[in-house]
Amino acid sequence: MLSRPLSLFALSRREKLAKKMKGTAKIAYWDTEQGANPPRLIGQIKGTPTIKLFYPKTKKNKNNKKKIALDYNQAREMAPMKAYVESKIPNFVEKIVDVKQHAAYSDKATRNGLPQVLVFSKSSSTTPLLKYASTEYRRRLLIGEVKQTKKNQELYKKYNIKTAPAMVVVKPDGEVQQYTKGKFSFHKVVNWLGEHALKEAVVPKKKEYTQEELDERTKKKEAKKAKKKVAEEKKKIKSEERKKKKVAEEEKKSAVDGDDLDDDEL
């Protein structure tokens, strides 16, 4: 946030936002009347108050040093500002809506030697807390969000989950441990995950496919390509039919207009 000295109301609002976002985002203030040049990262300031959001790039960004800067031009009330910041938190949570997706998630974690954290959730969207945790412990554990659906009932039974929200960690050796800290508060969840996360981030390993799997992937790719070609041909035929119809209509109209001419106009 960049501004001239704030009123008590504005200051209070900023402090309230900082309190609400504690842990998931940092709220900072730069006084433009202090005379010093703002950091290069802030960029051009066209007027005050100005609110900017900085968040790390998700790809090819070791130690989160590369940032994306956005100008905030929405309502200045706390609720919409908080919602905007939360929507921009990087999200590396794996969504699990059925047993098949769980198998793929488990395979990915096992392949990279990562502890699996399964969060059983009733929420329609991923919470800011989970987004933050997935970023904080990225490549040190893998968080999977198991939605409360009929297709996931088997997973609820497997891990003895009676009701959501609930959370378990499956260690690389197969040991399962449930979250028993009570309420899902920021510090409790983050500290608990920190206890189970690897000390160092792993280098992602690509999945190695068997020859049978490679053949199946090639077959699916070729089928998809053939389907696309058929769709394009159908589209081309329809386009040509429309053109022919349009030409026929124009010729018919020209013939009608010619019949309306008197003999002495020929």
C-alpha positions, 0 to 999 in steps of 0.5 A: 500500500502506498499513500500519504499519511493515513487517517486514523480510520484508514490506518485502523482498516489497514491494521485490521486487514493485516491481522486478518491475513496474518500468516498467509500474506504480509501487509506493508505500508510505504509513505510517499511523502518521506522523500525516499524513492520506493523499491524498484519492485513497486514500479510506477506510482500514478497517484495516492493511495495506491494498493499493489499486490505482489505474489511469486511466479509459480514456474521456474522461480527458485526461492520465490524471488520472481514476483508478479505485481498487480494494481488493485483497483477494486473496493477499498473495504476490508472484505473485498481486499481480503478476498482479492488477496486470498484469490491470488495465493498460489495453490498446489493442492491436488484435488481428489474427486474419485478413487482414480484421482487418488491413485494418481495422487498417491503414485505422484507422492510415492514416486517422489518420496513425499509424505501424503497429506489428505484433507477431507473437506466439505468446502466447495473451494480450497481454503486460503490456509490449505493454499498457503500450506501447499506453497510453504511445504511444496515438494516437502509433502503433497497435499490432496483435498478429498471432496465429500462426494459419493465417489470418495466414500471408499476413501473415507472408510479406508482412513476411518473418517467419520465427518469432515473436515479431517486430515491425515498424513500418510508417511512414505513408510505407509504409517498413517497419522490423524490430525488431533489438534482440534480446530483447524487454526492457522498455527496448529495446522502449519506447525503440524504439517511442518512436523511431517514435512521433509527437511529438504525439497525434492527434485520432481521425478517424471513418471516412468511408463511401461511399454504397454502404457506408452502404447496405450498413450500413443493409441489415445493420442492417435484416436484424439487426433483422428477425432479432431480431423473428423470434426474439422472435415465435418466443419469444412463440409458444413461451411461449403454447404452454407456457401453453396446455399448462399450462392443458390439463394443469390442466383434465385433472387437474380432470376426473380429480379430478371423476370420483373423486367419489361420487354422494352427494358431488355 
